[in-house]
Protein backbone atom coordinates (compact mmCIF):
# COMPACT_ATOMS: atom_id res chain seq x y z
CA UNK A 1 0.00 0.00 0.00
CA UNK A 2 2.83 2.42 0.87
CA UNK A 3 4.53 1.68 -2.44
CA UNK A 4 1.32 2.38 -4.35
CA UNK A 5 0.81 5.70 -2.56
CA UNK A 6 4.45 6.64 -3.18
CA UNK A 7 4.13 5.77 -6.86
CA UNK A 8 0.92 7.84 -7.17
CA UNK A 9 2.59 10.79 -5.41
CA UNK A 10 5.60 10.62 -7.73
CA UNK A 11 3.35 10.48 -10.81
CA UNK A 12 1.34 13.48 -9.62
CA UNK A 13 4.57 15.39 -8.93
CA UNK A 14 5.90 14.65 -12.42
CA UNK A 15 2.65 15.77 -14.04
CA UNK A 16 2.64 19.02 -12.06
CA UNK A 17 6.28 19.71 -12.99
CA UNK A 18 5.58 19.05 -16.66
CA UNK A 19 2.53 21.34 -16.66
CA UNK A 20 4.44 24.12 -14.89
CA UNK A 21 7.38 23.83 -17.27
CA UNK A 22 5.36 23.83 -20.47
CA UNK A 23 2.70 26.33 -19.41
CA UNK A 24 4.59 29.52 -20.36
CA UNK A 25 5.67 28.09 -23.73
CA UNK A 26 2.06 27.17 -24.39
CA UNK A 27 1.02 30.81 -23.83
CA UNK A 28 3.28 31.91 -26.70
CA UNK A 29 2.47 29.10 -29.13
CA UNK A 30 1.60 30.06 -32.69
CA UNK A 31 -2.10 30.73 -33.06
CA UNK A 32 -2.56 31.77 -29.41
CA UNK A 33 -3.43 35.25 -28.22
CA UNK A 34 -0.35 37.11 -26.99
CA UNK A 35 -0.20 37.30 -23.18
CA UNK A 36 -0.93 40.62 -21.52
CA UNK A 37 1.90 43.03 -20.84
CA UNK A 38 2.51 46.68 -20.02
CA UNK A 39 5.59 48.90 -20.37
CA UNK A 40 6.42 52.61 -20.29
CA UNK A 41 9.06 54.87 -21.78
CA UNK A 42 9.61 58.64 -22.03
CA UNK A 43 7.19 58.80 -24.98
CA UNK A 44 4.31 57.00 -23.30
CA UNK A 45 3.10 53.52 -22.48
CA UNK A 46 2.25 50.38 -24.40
CA UNK A 47 0.12 47.39 -23.53
CA UNK A 48 -1.19 44.35 -25.31
CA UNK A 49 -4.61 46.04 -25.48
CA UNK A 50 -3.17 49.19 -27.10
CA UNK A 51 -1.55 47.09 -29.85
CA UNK A 52 -4.83 45.59 -31.10
CA UNK A 53 -5.51 46.70 -34.65
CA UNK A 54 -1.80 46.81 -35.58
CA UNK A 55 0.64 44.15 -36.66
CA UNK A 56 3.32 44.21 -33.96
CA UNK A 57 6.79 42.82 -33.64
CA UNK A 58 7.34 42.36 -29.92
CA UNK A 59 11.08 42.00 -29.33
CA UNK A 60 12.67 41.14 -25.97
CA UNK A 61 16.34 41.95 -25.40
CA UNK A 62 19.13 42.80 -22.96
CA UNK A 63 22.54 44.34 -23.59
CA UNK A 64 24.22 41.32 -21.97
CA UNK A 65 22.52 38.90 -24.39
CA UNK A 66 24.35 39.38 -27.70
CA UNK A 67 21.82 37.62 -30.00
CA UNK A 68 18.89 39.59 -28.60
CA UNK A 69 20.79 42.90 -28.79
CA UNK A 70 21.70 42.13 -32.40
CA UNK A 71 18.04 41.33 -33.13
CA UNK A 72 17.02 44.74 -31.72
CA UNK A 73 19.41 46.35 -34.21
CA UNK A 74 18.26 44.18 -37.13
CA UNK A 75 14.59 44.88 -36.49
CA UNK A 76 15.24 48.62 -36.12
CA UNK A 77 17.14 48.62 -39.44
CA UNK A 78 14.26 46.73 -41.09
CA UNK A 79 11.76 49.22 -39.66
CA UNK A 80 13.76 52.16 -41.02
CA UNK A 81 14.09 50.62 -44.48
CA UNK A 82 10.38 49.67 -44.66
CA UNK A 83 8.49 52.74 -43.45
CA UNK A 84 5.53 51.88 -45.69
CA UNK A 85 4.91 48.53 -43.97
CA UNK A 86 2.19 48.55 -41.35
CA UNK A 87 4.23 47.13 -38.48
CA UNK A 88 4.67 48.47 -34.99
CA UNK A 89 7.99 47.60 -33.37
CA UNK A 90 7.97 47.28 -29.59
CA UNK A 91 11.36 46.41 -28.10
CA UNK A 92 11.34 45.51 -24.41
CA UNK A 93 14.69 45.68 -22.59
CA UNK A 94 15.52 43.82 -19.37
CA UNK A 95 18.83 45.47 -18.36
CA UNK A 96 19.24 45.89 -14.62
CA UNK A 97 20.51 49.44 -15.11
CA UNK A 98 18.35 52.09 -16.80
CA UNK A 99 21.39 54.25 -17.58
CA UNK A 100 23.03 51.33 -19.41
CA UNK A 101 19.83 50.76 -21.38
CA UNK A 102 19.70 54.43 -22.42
CA UNK A 103 23.35 54.40 -23.46
CA UNK A 104 22.89 51.25 -25.57
CA UNK A 105 19.85 52.81 -27.27
CA UNK A 106 22.00 55.85 -28.08
CA UNK A 107 25.11 53.89 -29.16
CA UNK A 108 23.16 51.46 -31.35
CA UNK A 109 21.00 54.26 -32.83
CA UNK A 110 17.81 52.46 -31.84
CA UNK A 111 14.57 54.42 -32.15
CA UNK A 112 13.89 55.60 -28.56
CA UNK A 113 10.09 55.70 -28.95
CA UNK A 114 10.12 51.96 -29.75
CA UNK A 115 12.32 51.00 -26.79
CA UNK A 116 10.88 50.14 -23.38
CA UNK A 117 12.95 49.35 -20.30
CA UNK A 118 11.31 47.14 -17.67
CA UNK A 119 12.47 46.01 -14.25
CA UNK A 120 11.15 44.68 -10.96
CA UNK A 121 7.65 43.20 -10.88
CA UNK A 122 6.89 44.33 -14.44
CA UNK A 123 9.94 42.48 -15.78
CA UNK A 124 9.16 39.36 -13.74
CA UNK A 125 5.57 39.30 -15.01
CA UNK A 126 6.67 39.61 -18.65
CA UNK A 127 9.35 36.93 -18.22
CA UNK A 128 6.78 34.58 -16.68
CA UNK A 129 3.97 35.32 -19.16
CA UNK A 130 6.19 35.07 -22.23
CA UNK A 131 8.39 32.15 -21.11
CA UNK A 132 11.65 34.11 -21.25
CA UNK A 133 13.52 32.30 -18.48
CA UNK A 134 15.62 30.44 -21.06
CA UNK A 135 16.42 33.48 -23.21
CA UNK A 136 15.01 36.35 -25.18
CA UNK A 137 13.33 36.38 -28.58
CA UNK A 138 10.59 38.05 -30.55
CA UNK A 139 6.99 37.45 -31.59
CA UNK A 140 5.09 38.71 -34.58
CA UNK A 141 1.53 39.45 -33.52
CA UNK A 142 -1.29 40.12 -35.97
CA UNK A 143 -3.88 42.89 -35.73
CA UNK A 144 -6.17 40.69 -33.62
CA UNK A 145 -3.48 39.94 -31.03
CA UNK A 146 -2.67 36.43 -32.29
CA UNK A 147 0.92 35.18 -32.41
CA UNK A 148 1.78 34.34 -36.03
CA UNK A 149 5.59 33.93 -35.93
CA UNK A 150 8.51 33.43 -33.54
CA UNK A 151 11.81 35.24 -34.18
CA UNK A 152 10.95 36.17 -37.78
CA UNK A 153 13.83 37.00 -40.11
CA UNK A 154 13.61 40.39 -41.85
CA UNK A 155 12.81 38.67 -45.16
CA UNK A 156 9.96 36.81 -43.49
CA UNK A 157 8.59 40.09 -42.12
CA UNK A 158 8.51 41.53 -45.62
CA UNK A 159 6.74 38.43 -46.95
CA UNK A 160 4.24 38.20 -44.12
CA UNK A 161 3.28 41.87 -44.36
CA UNK A 162 2.56 42.02 -48.11
N, C-alpha and C positions, 0 to 999 in steps of 0.2 A: 504494500500500500504506500509506504514512504517513497519507494522508487517511482511509482506511478505519479504521485504528487510532485516529486522533484522533476520528472520528465515534463509534466504539464507546465510547471512553472518556468522551466528553461524554454520551452516552445513559446509560451506567451511572451517572455522576455525578448526572444529573437524576433518575433513578429513586431513588437513595439519598437525595437531598435530599427528594424527595416523600414517601418512606416515613418519614423522620425527622420531617418536619413534621406529617404526619397521624397518626402513631402515638399521641401522647398524647390527641388528640381521639377516636380510635378507642376508647381505654380507657374513656372516659366516655360512649360512645354509649348511647342508650336500649336496654334489653334486655341489656346487658352487666353482669357482676358489677362492683361498685365496687372500684377498686384498694385495696390495703392502705394503711393509715395508722395512726399512733399519735400521741397527744398527751396532755399532763398538765396539770392545774391543781391548785389548793389542795385540791380535794375528791376528787381521785383521777385516774385515767387512763381513756382511751377508745381503743379500736382498732376496726378494721373487724370483727374476730372477735367482740368484745364486743357489737357492735350487732346481730348475727344474732338473729332472733326478734322484733325491734322494727321498726316503720316508723320511718325516721330522715330528718330533714331536715338535711343536711350543708351548712352555710353557710360560705363563705370570705369574709373581709373584712379591711379595713385602715382606720384612721382617716383616712388621706390619700386614700382612694378613696370619694368621696361616695355613689355609688350602692350600693356594697357596705355601707357603714356604715348607710345608710337601710334596706337590706334586713334587716340585723341587728335594727334597731328594729322593723320591720314584723313579722318572724317572731316576735320576743319578744312583741309585743302580741297576735298571733294565738294564741300558746301560752297566754298568760294568759287570754284570753277563751274558750278551748276546752280547759279542763282535763280534760274527759271523753274527748277524742280520744286515741287510742293513738298518739302521735307523740313521738319523742325528738328534741329539737333539740340539735344539736352545732354550735356556732359556732367556727370556727377563725380566729384573728387573726394577721396577719403584720406587725404594727408592729415597727419596729426597736428600740423602747424599751418595756420591760416596764412601767415606771412610767406612760408615756402610755397604754398599753393599760388598765391598772387604773383610771386616771382616767376614761377614756372609758366603761368599764363602769359606773363610779359615776355619772357625769354623765348618761348615757343611760338609767339605771335598768335595765340589762340584768341578766339572772339569772346571777350569777357562776358557779354550778355548771354552766351550759351553755356557758360561755366558756372557750376554750383558746387560750393564746398560744404560738406556735411561732417558732423562730428557728434559725439555723445549718443544720446538716445535715438536721434534721427538716423545716424549712421548705422547703429545696431539694428534698427527696424528695417532699413533698406537691405542690409546684408542678410538678415533672416528671411525677409519676404522674397528676395530675388536669388537666394541660394549662392551668395558670393563668398562663402567661407573658404572655398578652394581656389579662388582667383576671380579676377575681374573679366568683364566681357561686355557685349552690347546686344541690344534687342531692337529689331525693327518692328514697330507697332503700327497697325493700320488705323484708319480714321475712326474705327469703331472701338479701338482699344484692344484689339486682338493681336497677339504675337504672331508674326508671319516669317521671321527669320532670326537666327542667332549669328552674331559676329559676321554680318554680311560684308563681302569684299566691295570696294568701290564700284567695280564693274557690275556686280549684282544689284547694287542700289540703283544704278542707271537703268538696268533692265527691268527691275521690279516697279520703278516709278514712271514707266512710259505711259 
